[in-house]
Amino acid sequence: MSRGGAGAAGVSTRTVEVNGQPCRVWEKGAGEPVGFLAGIGGLAGWTPFLDRLAERRRVVVPSVPGFPGAQGHDVLDSQLDWILATQDLLEAAGLAGADLIGVSVGAALAADVGACARGMVRRLVLVGPLGVYDEGEPIADVWAQRPGDLPAMVCEEPERFRAAVAAPEGEDPVEAEVLLLRAHEAAARLLWPLSDTGLAKRLPRIRGPVLLVWGEADRVVPFGYARRFATLLGGEARVERVPGAGHLAELDAPDEVARRVLAFLDQ
């Protein structure tokens, strides 16, 4: 797996500020921009999925506060704080009005920005989104998992998750573990205990086209939530399931998810 920053071919790195705190932005490719907000654990390195996207688009990957490459999650106390911080992050990264892909935790934030600041997002892709809760079909509690059990919960191929969050070559692996724990803490500030941010009330405000992608082996968010999202969204929604993929479908099936995402964005 190629790595972000200086260790990944063609990937540039810059830093923007959100609430006075640094947030890393990776970028690769040419053409129309598309943003990407990572899922559980964030990203310690560039991934094959992002490489596939960068063959056709300019891929911009800003790090959400608290995720690897970014700080400032400890001052985000309310859902509004998180929404505004994410909006500021996207604007600073040059993604205002661009297409946006969000995965898991990142999908919950991407959807909220799309709902609360309609002009910020053109086409929206949500992969295994969190943020909505139904007590009749509860979402798995990822925060109750032992660290060693998390990879198998979020990926059908656990090694793909381990690779995505592992320390880049030459960097301290202990530091990578610290960053993963901090990302888990940041996600918990947003979503614990029920992964319910009140997003269901705001989804009807999203009027643009949305692609909902679910891994067939998602052990975190049951597929029933795809129907809930599609029903609640105010515009056209397409639902696609990806065989052989878990919750972080873009890690398990990078080529297939990229193919479906690009077909949707090219419409």
N, C-alpha and C positions, 0 to 999 in steps of 0.2 A: 504494500500500500504506500503510495507516494505521500510525502509529508508537506505540510503547509510551510509558508515562509521561505527562507533561503534554501531549505532542503528539498523543495518541490519544484520541478522544472516548470517555468513559466508562471509561477504564482508570485504575485507581488503582495507585500504586506505594508499596511499603514495603520495609523492609530487616530481615532476620533475621540472626542470627549462627550460623555453623557452625564449630566449632573456633576460636572467637574472631575469625573473619573475616566481613566483610559479604557477604551474598548478597541480591540483588534479588528481589522477588516482585511480579509483576503480577497484577491481578485485574480481571475484568469479568463482568457478567451477574448473574443471580439464580437462586435455586433450589438444587438439589442440587449439591455441588461435584464437579468433576473436575479432576485435576491433569494437567499436561503437562510432560514433560521433553524438551527440544529435541535435535535431531540434530547432525550434523557442522557446526561453525561457530557453533552456538548461534543466538540471535536478537538483533539490534540493535533490532528494532521489532516491534510487534504485526502479525499476519498475517491475511489473509482467512480461513484455516482456523479460527483462534481466534475470529474474529468470528462465523463460522457456528455454532460450538459455543456461544458466549455468547448466541445467540438463545434457547437452551433450557436452558442450565446456567450455574452460576457457575464460570467458568474461572479456575483459579489456576496461574500459571506461575512456579515458582521457578527461579532460575538455578543450575545445577550449578557447584561450585567450578572456577574457571579459565575458564568461559564468560563472554560479555559480561554484565556486571552482577554478577559474583561473583569473589571471590578465594579463595586458600587451597589450590589444587590442588598447590602445591609441597611440602606436608607430607603428601600422601597417597601412601604408598610401596607399599602392598600392596593386594590386592583387598579384604581385610577393611576397610582404611581407607576405601576408596571406598564400600563397602556401608554402613558405619556413618555416613559423612558424608551420604550420600543419604537414609538413614533419618532422621537428625537434621534434614535440610533439609525433608523432607516433614512431619515432626512440627511444626517451627517454623512452617511455612506453613499449618498447620491442616488437613493432608490425611491424617492418620492414619485408616485405615479407609475412605478414599474410593476412588472409581474413579480409575484412573491410565492415562494414555496416554504411551508412550515411543516416540521415533523414533530409529533408528540407534544412536548412542552412548547416548542417553537410554533407549532400549529395553533395552539390555544392563543398565543400572543398575536400571531399573524391574523387570525380570525377577528380578534378584538380590535386590532388596528383597522382592519377592513370595515368593521361595523361602525366604529366611532369616528373614523376620519376617511370617509368614502373616497376622496380624491387621492389618497395615498397608495391605493392598490388597484391595479387594473385587473389582471386575471390572477386568481388565487388557487393554489394547490395545497390541500391539507392531507397529510399522511398520518393516519392513526391519531387524529387530534384528541387532546384532552380538553377539559374545561366544562364539559357537560356531564351531569350525573343523574342516574335513575336508580332509586333504591331497589327496584325490582330486578335490576341487572347490574349489580355493582361492578365498578372498575377495580382491577387488582391493586393492592396496596404495595407499590414498589418500594415505599420507605420502610416496610416491615421486613424486607429481604436482607439476608446476610450479603455482604459485598461479593462473596464468591458465587452466590446464586443469581445475581442480577443479570449477567450476560445471557444465561439460558432463558431468562424470563423475557428479555427484550429482543432477542434474535434467535431465529431458528438455527443459525450457525453461530454459536457463542463466540468463536474466535474472531468473527468479524467485528463484534462490539469491542472485544479486548484490543484489537488492532486500532480501532478508531480512537480509543482513549489512551493508548499507550504512549509513553514518552518517546518523542522523536529521537533518532539516533544521535548519540552524544550528549543527551540530556539526562538528568537524574530521574530514575524511575520512581523514587520516593516522592519527588515533586509532582509527578503525574498522578499519583494516588491522592495527594493532597488536593489537587485541582479537581479530581473526580468527586471527592467528598464535598468540596465547596459547591460544585455544580449541583450536587444532590440537595445540599442545603438551600441553594437559591431556588430550585424547583419546588422544594417543600414550602418555602415562604409564599410562593404563588398558589400552590395547589393542595397542600396538606390540609385536612386529612382525607377529603372525599374527591379530590380532583375536580371540584365544582367551583368555578369562578363566576357563576351567574351568566355565563356566555349565552345560554339558551334564550335569555330575554333579548339579547342584542343581535342574534343571528338573522332575524328578519330584516335588519337594516342593510345586510349585504345583498346588493341587487345585481352585481356582476356575475359572470360565469365562474363556477367553482368546480374543481375536480377533487373528489374524495377518493383517496387510495388507501386500501386496507390490505395488510398481509393476511393470507388465509390462515396462518398459524399464530395470529396475534393473541398473546396470552395476557395482555394488559387491558386493552379496550375491546370488548365483545363487538362482533360485527353488527349487532342490533343498533349500535350507536351510529353507524353509517346511515341507516334509515332515519334516525332522529335528526341528524344534521341535515340530510337532504330535505326533510319535511319542513324544518324550521327556517332554512335559508330563504331569503326573499327573492332570489333569482334562480337561474337555471343551474342545476347541480347534476353532475355525472358521477356515478359510483363505480369503481373498478377494484376487483380483488386480484391479488398477485399470488400465484401458487408458490409454495416453497419459501415464503417470507413471513417473518414475525412482525412484532410491533414496529421496529425500525426497519421497514421494508426496503428502504433505499440502501441499507447496508447489506441485507441478505440477497437482494436481487437488483444490483445497481443498473445493469444493462436494461432489464425489462422495465423497471420503474422509470428510468430516464427516457426510454422509448415512448412510454405512455404520456409522460409529462410533456415532452417536446411536441408530440402530436396534438395535445390539448392546447399548448401555448401558441402553436403555429396556426390555429384556426383563425 
